Amino acid sequence: MQQMKTRPDLAIIMPNPDDIRLTEQVSGIDHTGAAIQVRVPVERPLTLYLNAQEIVTMMTIGDYPEFLALGYLLNQN
């Protein structure tokens, strides 16, 4: 798989497309009508609690949940 060019300082938070935990295999039909198997990203719910109170449930691909939570809280003040 071809890698995207990105700034080195952002590499820590880029999803790894080769991480099997972030995808699942599905069956499909390609543009020629042939049956194919392809891996697609899977989103999962992540519920954020603050002081034992549910704040929000977000959808995530599952990598770096701490950055997602921190970014949400910083954005909401």
Buried (B, 14 or more C-beta within 10 A) or exposed (E): EEEEEEEEEEEEEEEEEEEEEBBEEEEEEEEEEEEEEEBEEEEEEBEBEEEEEEBEEBEBBBBBBEEBBEEBEEEEE
